[in-house]
């Protein structure tokens, strides 16, 4: 099978790991409906956002699968196909297994391992072959052991309707095959997250129900001279991806922002995120203060550190419209001193993102919903794509456009058109965007129970009938989102053209900047912009007084006779 037609192939991801992805895991005991959730924002400046689809297949003996590197499109090699592979919609398969990732890179000494399976191919190959999270870990670690690993350090979110696992893996360096790895199962009722920094520290050595690891994960570190203590004290993250200022400020800060919002009672302060104290380490998982719904989970993926010392809407870089985005580079220098821009969860370079919802009390084609969106998580619309669908909406599909080729038929480009309008006048335009976003997502969530009730009734008669119904439904919602978002872009252009703002009646208004922004202008360039003071005016002359009049003579009265 030629992988070019079955799994994602994109242009090279030029961004370093600190600019890359964010992922979250939520166990079923931490959700309002008893589902498990995985979220993933695939962030890279050269990544085109599209919804991958691979149908289920039977393979003849001796069939081989091409491995094409996800980041570059480079052919890496071939591996044998199993007899049967499963259908995959985005990052969820027909059994509701879902996988996300973030790159942590790790020790430079371990770069360039020998192998042909890169992290992207590892995800999508595993989704074709595994039914459960535990089976996925077995497939992934077996693939890299047999065929070698071809990427740097990775964290993988892996979940099925019952369990959620975090797997961290890194290759063994130039010329060495395979990888070392550890996997931890989330305790029920907890959530975890990762964002380009290894997060698994010490771990149980004899609890296969909650912890799996490669036989040489500790001995390999000992042989390299990176660890000398007792096995029970071995810390995967500190050994293979020691944290520094950037690891905390650009990576762990995103995890901190999820944790602080989900569990405010923990009072996790900015010292866990600002890079000043890298020794302040976040826990691997937290118990949220309240159980999370799908909508809550979407909201956690929409964040610019609002209301914290890292709030991107507050400093001068936000401009007069409180724009929470900074163009690259993230680090810069003035007068020999180094400075940074923040790296938030919501970022302009997201190709696609999703919230995967997995439920074990429903048939798998119905129970799995990939809430899929393209572009920036803050301005996207998460659209329901069911695990059992046989086709994806054309506006999301592969091959409609590319990162270097615009098309009005591509939701990636339509959403970028809208978000880039919003970036110019954020505090005003984002309200219009969120209003339409709320209408669409709110309707999807309101309709979900009825859609799934009908699908279950059809599933009892014919599973294929139910899958076709859900395919039609998902196609309709994808088309609806695309049409509504293009209309929104047209409306925004008319409403805000040339710095004007039209009200609901179409009347043009000219709203002022915020008072604080005028003061900044005066502070920086007030002397040049100041208007000359008006000359003092001479006082107006007093009105002329009329001449004084003599009093009229009193009448003479003759004396009485």
Buried (B, 14 or more C-beta within 10 A) or exposed (E): BEBEEBBBBBBEBEBEBBBBBBBBBBBBBBBEEEBBBBBBBBBBBBBBBBBBBBEEBEBEEEBEBBBBBBBBEEEBBBBEBBEEBBBBBBBBBBBBBBBBBBBBBBBEEBBBBBBBBBBBBBBBBBBBBBBBBBBBBBBBBEBBBEBBBBBBBBBBBBBBBBBBBBBBBBBBBEEBBBBBBBBBBBBBBBBBBBBBBBBBBBBEEEEEEBBBBBEBBBBBBBEBEBBEEEEEEBBBBBBBBBBEBBBBBBBBBBBBBBBBBBBEEBEBEBEBBBBEEBEBBBBBBBBBEEBBBBBBBBBBBBBBBBEBEBBBBBEEBBBBBBBBBBEEEBEEEEEEEEEBBBBBBBBBBBBBBBBBBBBBEBBBBBBBBBBBBBBBBBBBBBBBBBBBBBBBBBBBBBEBBBBEEBEEBBBBBBBBBBBBBBBEBBBBBBEBBBEBBEEBBEEBBEEBEEBBEBBBEBBEEEBEBBBBBBBEBBBEBBBBBBEBBBEBBEBBEEBBEEEEBBEEEEEEEEEEEEEEBEEBEEEEEEEEEEEEEEEEEEEEEEEEEEEEEEEEEEEEEEEEE
